Amino acid sequence: MVAKKATRKPKGAQLDPSFEGALDMSGAEFHSYRNMAVRYYYETYKISDLIKDLYAWMKDIGYKADQIRDIKTVGADGLSASVIYAVCLRKGMPDLHPEHPEYWKSLEGTSGDLRPVSESLRDNIDNVLSKIRPAVEETAKEEDKKPQRSVQDYMREKAGVIGGHVEQVIDDFVAGEYKNPEKFSVMEQLRIHEAPAQAIDVIRNPLQFMLDEMREVQEGKDADLKEGYAHLGKIQVRNFIKFLEQGVADCDNYVQLKKATRKPRAIKKKTPAQLVKTFKFCKEFAELKLKSELPTKLVEASEAWLYNTKTRKLIHVVADEYSKVFTVKGSSIVGLDTAKTTMKTLRKPAEQLKLITGVGKPAARKNYADIKATEVKFNGRGNEHIVILKAH
């Protein structure tokens, strides 16, 4: 079903979603449009740019000044989703669309009654306030007896909550009969809920466990697993593996992205030559008449082709879609997409390498895909056997 077009009004160079006419939409149309609006604000703005709307919304509905002040002390911590929905409510989004609850109940995997958005916002804000302002009757002595929670405990707890959202993505994928795995994004949940990179294993490990199990199902060697997943066809199993592989890669890429985007110390930015100073590579390989590009080419590149002269492996390095480019740290290439960066063993390297170095980008990718060899992952580490064929 195609949602009715709602009016959008400009904000600078952007077009922010407007909920004018939202009550004229059907439940399904409103559900789709609301999800689009929420995703738009997450992708277009920083939460810190929008949080003032949460403070204004709290004031509008009667929160006291000292409560708003307390919320300001924690910033967006634990409130990212509430900030976005507060923006939408102040833009005119219906608190509870009259036809939305019925459509919600018709969806696979949903349970319970759909509540007004304002109730969920109040619950979240009050929960944060309760942690900032302990109940008056709780004595200092009782407070001292409580075990102190470390920062690591807090981060792992938060990661566990986000893991619940990831499980919902898996449930939605299963409810959709294992079709179109590329449309279900684990990365989106990690970014929306600001998953702590230090505790990402809480989310990644269950995905890796399921991935290992589904690979065994695909091999068909374990009788118990084969019987347990007998209801799935070969295409469904293959799609589930693809979905889980991307989910695990999303977790790995998210950690790299957080490292790349975290606020750096006030130090002088290194030049490409300084970054690659310790990167190991093979300058020249006379047997195949190969001369390596300088490793500085790898800095800020989005794609590269390498060749390991010892193992005869052709390596295709691809930057992940969020950082867009990779760079060099020590003797490793960082910022690469761990799912798309692969290598293949060449049977006739003298002939096959020409199909990569002597053609443009699209042709090189096609020729690589046509090589009949098993793809294996590349960890990004350089060594004295690797020739940098080209990087761009």
Residue pairs with C-beta under 8 A, 6 or more apart in sequence:
1 26
1 28
1 29
1 32
2 29
3 25
3 28
3 29
3 30
3 32
3 33
3 36
4 21
4 24
4 25
4 29
4 33
6 17
6 18
6 19
6 20
6 21
6 22
6 25
6 33
7 18
7 20
7 21
8 15
8 16
8 17
8 18
9 15
9 16
9 18
10 16
14 44
16 40
16 41
16 91
17 33
17 36
17 37
17 40
17 41
17 88
17 91
18 91
18 92
19 33
19 37
19 88
19 91
19 92
19 93
19 94
20 92
22 30
22 33
22 92
22 93
22 94
22 97
23 94
23 97
23 98
25 33
25 97
25 99
26 99
26 103
27 97
27 99
27 100
27 101
27 102
27 103
27 104
28 103
30 94
30 97
30 99
30 100
30 103
31 100
31 103
31 104
34 88
34 93
37 88
37 91
37 93
38 84
38 85
38 88
39 188
41 50
41 84
41 87
41 88
42 84
42 191
42 192
47 76
47 80
47 83
47 84
47 194
48 75
48 76
50 83
50 84
50 87
51 75
51 76
51 79
51 83
53 83
53 86
53 87
53 90
54 71
54 79
54 82
54 83
54 86
54 87
55 68
55 71
55 72
56 86
56 90
57 86
57 89
57 90
57 121
58 67
58 68
58 71
58 125
59 68
60 90
61 118
61 122
63 125
67 129
70 129
70 132
70 133
71 79
71 125
71 128
71 129
71 132
73 132
74 128
74 132
76 83
76 194
77 128
78 124
78 127
78 128
78 158
79 124
79 125
79 128
80 192
80 193
80 194
81 124
81 192
81 193
82 120
82 121
82 124
82 125
85 93
85 117
85 120
85 121
86 121
88 117
89 95
89 117
89 118
89 121
93 117
94 100
95 116
95 117
95 118
96 114
96 115
96 116
96 117
100 114
101 113
101 114
104 110
104 114
105 113
105 114
108 172
108 175
108 176
109 168
109 171
109 172
109 175
134 143
152 198
152 199
155 196
155 198
155 199
156 199
156 202
158 195
158 196
158 199
159 195
159 196
159 199
159 200
159 202
159 203
160 202
161 193
162 189
162 190
162 193
162 195
162 203
163 202
163 203
163 206
165 189
165 192
165 193
166 186
166 189
166 190
166 203
166 207
166 247
169 184
169 185
169 186
169 189
170 184
170 243
172 184
173 181
173 184
173 240
173 243
176 184
177 236
178 232
178 235
178 236
178 239
178 240
178 243
179 239
181 239
181 240
181 242
181 243
181 246
182 242
182 246
184 243
185 250
186 203
186 207
186 246
186 247
186 250
186 251
187 250
187 253
187 254
187 322
189 195
190 200
190 203
190 250
190 251
190 254
191 254
195 203
195 254
197 254
197 255
197 258
197 259
200 251
200 254
200 255
203 251
204 248
204 251
204 252
207 244
207 247
207 248
207 251
208 248
210 244
211 241
211 244
211 245
211 247
211 248
213 225
214 229
214 237
214 240
214 241
214 244
215 241
216 222
216 225
217 225
217 226
217 229
217 232
217 237
218 237
218 238
218 241
220 226
229 237
232 240
245 339
246 339
248 339
249 337
249 338
249 339
252 338
253 320
253 322
253 337
253 338
253 339
254 322
256 320
256 323
256 334
256 335
257 320
257 322
257 323
259 334
260 323
260 334
260 335
261 323
272 296
272 299
272 300
273 296
275 296
275 299
275 327
275 328
275 329
276 294
276 295
276 296
276 298
276 299
276 328
278 330
278 331
279 295
279 298
279 328
279 330
279 331
279 382
280 331
280 382
280 383
280 384
280 386
281 292
281 295
281 382
281 383
281 384
281 386
281 387
281 388
282 292
282 309
282 384
282 385
282 386
282 387
283 291
283 292
284 290
284 291
284 292
284 387
285 307
285 309
285 387
287 309
288 309
288 349
288 350
288 353
290 307
290 309
290 353
290 387
290 389
291 387
292 387
292 388
292 389
293 388
293 389
293 390
293 391
294 388
295 328
295 382
295 388
297 304
297 388
297 390
297 391
297 392
298 304
298 326
298 327
298 328
298 333
298 388
298 391
299 327
299 328
300 325
300 327
301 319
301 325
301 326
301 391
301 392
302 318
302 319
302 324
302 325
302 326
302 392
303 316
303 317
303 318
303 319
303 361
303 391
303 392
304 316
304 317
304 326
304 333
304 388
304 389
304 390
304 391
304 392
305 314
305 315
305 316
305 317
305 356
305 357
305 364
305 389
305 390
305 391
306 314
306 315
306 317
306 386
306 387
306 388
306 389
307 313
307 314
307 315
307 349
307 353
307 386
307 387
307 389
308 315
308 343
308 383
308 385
308 386
308 387
309 385
309 386
309 387
310 385
311 345
311 385
312 345
312 346
312 349
313 343
313 344
313 345
313 346
313 376
314 343
314 344
314 345
314 346
314 349
314 352
314 353
314 356
314 368
314 371
315 341
315 342
315 343
315 378
315 386
316 341
316 342
316 343
316 365
316 368
317 326
317 333
317 336
317 341
317 378
317 380
317 391
318 336
318 337
318 340
318 341
319 325
319 326
319 335
319 336
319 337
320 335
320 336
320 337
320 338
320 340
321 337
323 335
325 335
326 333
326 334
326 335
326 336
327 333
327 334
327 335
328 334
328 382
331 381
331 382
331 383
332 379
332 380
332 381
332 382
333 380
333 382
334 380
336 378
336 380
338 377
341 377
341 378
341 380
342 375
342 376
342 377
342 378
343 375
343 376
343 377
343 378
344 368
344 371
344 373
344 374
344 375
344 376
345 373
345 374
346 352
346 353
346 371
346 373
347 373
352 367
352 371
353 389
355 363
355 364
355 367
356 364
356 367
356 368
356 389
356 390
357 389
357 390
359 367
361 392
